[in-house]
Amino acid sequence: MEIDSKSLYIQAIKLVQQKQFARANMIFQSLIKNNVTDEQIIYYYGYSLIELNEYEKALKLYRQYLSINSKEYQLLRAFCYAKMGFIDKAVNDWIKLAKDGDPTANYLLLDLKKSKDNKAFITFLKYKNACPPLPSVYAKPPVFLTAFKRLKPLSNKRSEKKLIKNHSSGKNRRLVFVVLSIIVILSGCLFIVVFQKNDNLENPAKSNIETAKEVIESRTNNNTVLKGNIESIYLYENKKAIEKDLEKGKKYLSVQDYNNALFIFNKIIYSNADEKYKRKCENLSLLLSEPLFNKLSFNPIFNEVIQNPLLYSNLFVQWKGLVFELKDELTFSIMVYSKNPIYIDGIAICKLPNSFPLFVKQQIEIFGKIISVINGNTPEILIKNIRVLYE
């Protein structure tokens, strides 16, 4: 594996130097799948992603494999932000790095100062090198390369030939095994497709419902499971409508309007949109900063949330209510109302990060994130802030 990794690594670097970024990306992905995650590989892989305008993927890669406290990560993250159009976020990182003496950040701040406006600077960045000077290929070899060099060379030529022969035969055996595995997998897939097709012909209506269920189940996790109805999935008429919503979501993201941006991203994620649009929305949602108390430009009402739980997944709400039941030290329920405590909209379960002094029938205002909807009628809220209205 070390021999294969070494040759793949050198090949990928050559492709990057030749500006064949798409081909290089395929090799980098293969290396990472085999747990070869040296920092240099991450730098070059991220570089090629940025050159292909895959800024969200590059940002996710850096976040996953680099130390978030390192200067390299902060600089590369700022590049991604700037190229995506979020100059304010990038400038904050560059200022910190420039104060610490980083020359690249300092030069970028000077370039920004010379530009007439932010748009001109973003355009300038798009035609500039994608990221700071990359390390030399041989300056600090990856761990697997260093280990490879430490192997004692064979002085006997006959032994070397035997090693090569064994390695080649091993490769052939592996190749035969891989081909056979692929044939078995393809046969299984074909069987499933044929079986599913026959089942769909017998029950066409059932097929659509089950497909919708699979979409919902595949997009929920243990932390944010929303038990919503199939009707909550949004259906777009064409790609133009999807792209229009995506642009709207980006505009909200640029001003950090958390709820409006996330609502649109959820709308696309839980829809009939192509997978590329869904992945893009998932990546963009990672760039959102959580809103502050009394700063919501869009505050969902109770009935909207229980009717379309998927669309309101992870959105923040600021609701007034009466404490209904104290379940334990960190869990309580409230009777939510919109205008008057006499007219109750419904019950919500609240989860506290820390204990808070409460008592039944106390009138409060909660601020928190929707983490689920239980039984289709009870929102579950992760509390961020509580304000006592009346004792």
C-alpha positions in Angstrom: 0.0 0.0 0.0 2.9 2.3 0.7 4.3 1.8 -2.8 0.9 2.5 -4.3 0.4 5.6 -2.1 3.7 7.0 -3.0 3.2 6.7 -6.8 -0.3 8.1 -6.5 0.8 11.0 -4.5 3.6 12.0 -6.9 1.2 11.5 -9.9 -1.4 13.8 -8.2 1.1 16.5 -7.5 2.3 16.5 -11.2 -1.3 16.8 -12.3 -1.8 19.8 -10.0 1.3 21.4 -11.4 0.0 20.8 -14.9 -3.4 22.4 -13.8 -5.3 19.1 -14.4 -7.2 19.6 -11.2 -10.2 17.3 -12.0 -7.9 14.3 -12.5 -5.8 15.2 -9.5 -9.0 15.3 -7.4 -9.8 11.7 -8.2 -6.4 10.6 -6.9 -6.7 12.7 -3.8 -10.0 11.2 -3.0 -8.5 7.7 -3.4 -5.7 8.5 -1.0 -8.1 9.9 1.6 -10.3 6.8 1.3 -7.2 4.8 2.2 -6.6 6.9 5.3 -3.6 8.7 3.8 -4.4 12.2 5.2 -1.0 13.9 5.5 -1.3 17.7 5.7 0.4 18.2 2.4 -2.2 16.1 0.6 -4.9 18.1 2.3 -3.3 21.4 1.1 -3.0 20.2 -2.5 -6.4 18.6 -2.5 -8.0 21.8 -1.2 -6.0 23.8 -3.7 -7.4 21.8 -6.6 -11.0 22.0 -5.2 -10.7 25.8 -5.0 -9.4 26.0 -8.5 -12.5 24.1 -9.6 -14.7 26.6 -7.7 -15.7 23.9 -5.2 -15.2 26.3 -2.2 -17.7 24.6 0.1 -16.0 21.2 -0.4 -12.6 22.7 0.2 -13.8 24.4 3.4 -15.3 21.1 4.6 -12.1 19.3 3.9 -9.9 21.8 5.8 -12.4 21.7 8.7 -12.2 17.9 8.9 -8.5 17.3 8.6 -6.6 20.4 9.8 -6.3 21.8 13.3 -8.9 24.6 13.5 -6.5 26.6 15.7 -3.6 26.5 13.2 -2.7 29.5 11.1 -2.8 27.4 8.0 -6.5 26.5 8.6 -7.4 30.1 9.4 -5.7 31.4 6.2 -7.2 28.8 4.0 -10.7 29.2 5.5 -10.4 33.0 4.9 -9.6 32.3 1.2 -12.6 30.1 0.9 -14.8 32.7 2.5 -13.5 35.5 0.3 -13.9 33.5 -2.9 -17.5 32.7 -1.9 -18.1 36.4 -1.5 -18.1 36.6 2.4 -15.5 39.4 2.7 -16.4 40.3 6.3 -15.6 36.8 7.5 -12.4 36.6 5.6 -11.2 40.1 6.8 -11.6 39.1 10.4 -9.3 36.1 9.9 -6.8 38.1 7.9 -6.6 40.9 10.5 -5.8 38.4 13.2 -3.2 36.6 11.1 -1.6 39.9 10.0 -1.2 41.0 13.6 0.6 37.8 14.2 3.0 38.6 11.4 1.6 36.5 8.6 2.8 38.0 5.3 0.1 36.5 3.0 -2.7 37.9 5.2 -1.0 41.3 5.2 -0.6 41.4 1.4 -4.3 40.5 1.0 -5.4 43.2 3.3 -3.3 45.7 1.3 -4.9 44.4 -2.0 -8.3 44.8 -0.5 -7.5 48.4 0.6 -6.4 49.2 -3.0 -9.6 47.8 -4.5 -12.5 50.2 -5.0 -15.1 47.8 -3.7 -15.6 44.3 -2.4 -16.9 43.0 -5.7 -13.7 44.1 -7.5 -11.6 42.4 -4.8 -13.6 39.1 -5.2 -13.1 39.2 -8.9 -9.4 39.9 -8.3 -9.2 36.9 -6.0 -10.8 34.6 -8.6 -7.9 35.2 -11.0 -5.2 35.1 -8.3 -3.6 31.9 -7.0 -6.2 30.0 -5.1 -4.4 29.8 -1.8 -1.0 30.6 -0.2 2.2 29.2 -1.7 2.0 25.5 -1.5 4.8 23.5 0.2 7.4 21.9 -2.0 6.6 18.4 -2.9 9.9 17.1 -1.3 10.3 19.7 1.4 8.5 17.6 4.0 7.4 14.3 2.7 4.1 12.8 4.0 4.4 10.2 6.8 3.9 7.3 4.5 6.7 8.5 2.2 9.1 8.9 5.2 8.3 5.4 6.3 8.9 4.1 2.8 12.4 5.7 2.8 13.2 4.0 6.1 12.8 0.5 4.5 16.1 -1.2 4.2 17.0 -1.4 0.5 17.7 -4.9 -0.9 21.2 -5.2 -2.2 20.7 -8.5 -3.9 19.3 -7.9 -7.4 17.8 -11.4 -7.5 15.8 -10.6 -4.3 14.6 -7.3 -5.9 13.4 -9.2 -9.0 11.6 -11.7 -6.7 10.0 -8.9 -4.8 8.8 -7.2 -7.9 7.5 -10.5 -9.3 5.6 -11.2 -6.1 4.2 -7.7 -6.0 3.0 -8.0 -9.6 1.4 -11.4 -8.9 -0.2 -10.0 -5.8 -1.6 -7.1 -7.9 -3.0 -9.5 -10.4 -4.7 -11.5 -7.7 -6.2 -8.3 -6.2 -7.3 -7.2 -9.7 -9.1 -10.5 -10.3 -10.8 -10.3 -6.8 -11.9 -6.7 -7.5 -13.4 -7.6 -10.9 -15.2 -10.6 -9.5 -16.5 -8.4 -6.6 -17.8 -5.8 -9.1 -19.6 -8.4 -11.1 -21.3 -9.8 -8.0 -22.3 -6.3 -6.9 -23.7 -5.4 -10.3 -25.6 -8.6 -10.5 -27.2 -7.9 -7.1 -28.1 -4.3 -8.1 -29.7 -5.6 -11.4 -31.7 -8.1 -9.4 -32.9 -5.4 -7.0 -33.8 -3.0 -9.9 -35.8 -5.7 -11.7 -37.5 -6.8 -8.5 -38.4 -3.2 -7.6 -39.6 -2.5 -11.1 -42.0 -5.4 -10.9 -43.2 -4.3 -7.5 -43.8 -0.8 -8.7 -45.9 -2.1 -11.6 -48.1 -3.9 -9.2 -48.4 -1.0 -6.7 -47.6 2.3 -8.5 -49.1 4.5 -5.8 -47.3 2.7 -3.0 -44.0 3.1 -4.8 -44.2 7.0 -4.7 -45.0 7.0 -1.0 -42.2 4.6 -0.1 -39.7 6.6 -2.1 -40.7 9.8 -0.3 -40.3 8.0 3.0 -36.8 6.9 2.1 -35.8 10.5 1.3 -37.0 11.6 4.7 -35.3 8.8 6.6 -32.0 9.2 4.7 -31.8 12.9 5.6 -32.5 12.7 9.4 -29.9 11.9 12.1 -30.0 11.1 15.8 -29.7 14.7 16.8 -32.3 16.3 14.6 -34.9 13.6 13.8 -38.1 15.3 12.7 -41.1 12.9 12.5 -42.8 14.8 9.7 -45.5 13.8 7.2 -44.7 12.9 3.6 -46.7 16.0 2.4 -44.1 18.3 3.9 -41.7 17.5 1.0 -41.6 20.4 -1.4 -42.0 19.9 -5.1 -40.3 22.2 -7.6 -41.7 22.6 -11.1 -38.3 23.1 -12.8 -34.6 23.8 -12.2 -35.1 27.6 -12.7 -37.3 27.7 -9.6 -34.7 25.8 -7.6 -31.8 28.1 -8.7 -34.0 31.1 -7.9 -34.5 29.9 -4.3 -30.8 29.0 -4.0 -29.8 32.5 -4.9 -32.3 33.9 -2.4 -30.8 31.6 0.3 -27.3 32.9 -0.6 -28.5 36.5 -0.2 -29.9 35.7 3.3 -26.6 33.9 4.1 -24.5 36.9 3.1 -26.3 39.0 5.7 -26.4 36.1 8.2 -30.2 36.0 8.3 -30.1 32.5 9.9 -33.8 31.5 9.8 -34.7 32.8 6.3 -31.5 31.2 4.8 -32.0 27.9 6.6 -35.7 27.7 5.7 -34.8 28.0 2.0 -32.0 25.5 2.3 -34.3 23.0 4.0 -36.9 23.6 1.4 -34.4 22.5 -1.3 -32.9 19.7 0.7 -36.3 18.1 1.4 -37.6 18.5 -2.2 -37.4 16.8 -5.6 -34.3 18.9 -6.5 -31.2 17.2 -7.9 -28.6 15.9 -5.5 -26.1 18.5 -6.4 -28.4 21.3 -5.2 -29.1 19.4 -1.9 -25.4 18.9 -1.2 -24.7 22.6 -1.9 -27.4 23.7 0.5 -26.1 21.3 3.2 -22.6 22.8 2.8 -23.9 26.4 2.7 -25.9 25.9 5.9 -22.6 25.1 7.7 -21.6 28.7 7.2 -24.5 30.1 9.1 -24.0 31.7 12.6 -26.7 31.1 15.2 -28.9 34.2 15.7 -29.2 36.2 19.0 -32.2 36.7 21.3 -34.6 39.4 20.0 -32.7 39.4 16.6 -35.0 37.1 14.5 -36.2 38.6 11.3 -38.4 35.6 10.8 -40.0 33.9 13.8 -42.0 30.8 12.8 -45.4 30.3 14.5 -46.4 27.2 16.3 -48.9 25.9 13.7 -46.4 26.4 10.8 -43.8 24.3 12.6 -46.1 21.3 13.4 -47.5 21.3 9.8 -44.1 21.3 8.1 -41.6 20.0 10.6 -38.9 19.2 8.0 -38.9 22.7 6.5 -38.4 24.2 10.0 -35.7 21.8 11.1 -33.0 23.5 13.2 -34.7 27.0 12.8 -34.9 29.2 15.9 -38.1 30.4 17.5 -38.9 33.0 20.1 -42.2 32.0 21.7 -44.2 33.1 24.8 -45.9 30.6 27.0 -47.0 29.3 30.4 -44.9 26.6 32.1 -47.1 23.5 32.0 -45.0 20.7 33.5 -41.6 20.3 35.1 -40.4 16.9 33.9 -36.9 16.9 35.4 -34.1 19.4 36.1 -33.4 20.0 32.4 -36.7 19.3 30.8 -40.1 21.1 31.0 -43.1 21.8 28.8 -44.9 25.0 28.0 -48.3 26.0 26.7 -47.4 28.3 23.7 -49.6 31.2 22.8 -49.3 33.9 20.1 -51.2 36.9 21.5 -53.0 36.1 24.7 -52.4 33.3 27.3 -56.1 32.5 27.2 -55.8 31.1 23.6 -53.2 28.3 23.6 -51.6 27.2 20.3 -50.2 24.0 21.7 -47.6 22.3 23.9 -43.9 22.4 23.3 -41.2 20.3 25.1 -38.1 22.4 26.1 -34.6 21.1 26.8 -32.3 23.2 29.0 -28.5 23.2 28.8 -28.3 24.1 32.5 -30.8 24.1 35.3 -33.1 27.2 35.5 -35.5 28.1 38.4 -39.0 27.6 37.0 -42.5 26.8 38.4 -45.8 25.7 36.9 -48.0 28.5 35.3 -45.0 30.9 35.2 -45.2 33.1 32.2 -42.0 33.1 30.2 -40.5 33.7 26.7 -38.2 31.1 25.3 -35.6 31.3 22.6 -34.2 28.1 21.1 -33.7 25.8 18.2 -36.3 23.3 16.9 -34.7 19.8 17.1 -37.7 17.6 16.5 -41.5 17.4 16.3 -42.9 14.6 18.5 -46.1 12.8 17.3 -46.7 15.5 14.7 -48.0 18.0 17.2 -45.3 18.7 19.9 -42.2 20.7 18.9 -39.0 19.9 20.9 -36.9 23.0 21.5 -33.3 23.2 22.6 -33.3 26.3 24.8 -30.7 29.0 24.3 -32.3 31.8 26.4 -35.3 32.3 28.8 -36.9 35.5 29.8 -39.4 35.6 32.7 -42.4 37.8 31.8 -44.6 37.4 34.9 -44.0 35.5 38.1 
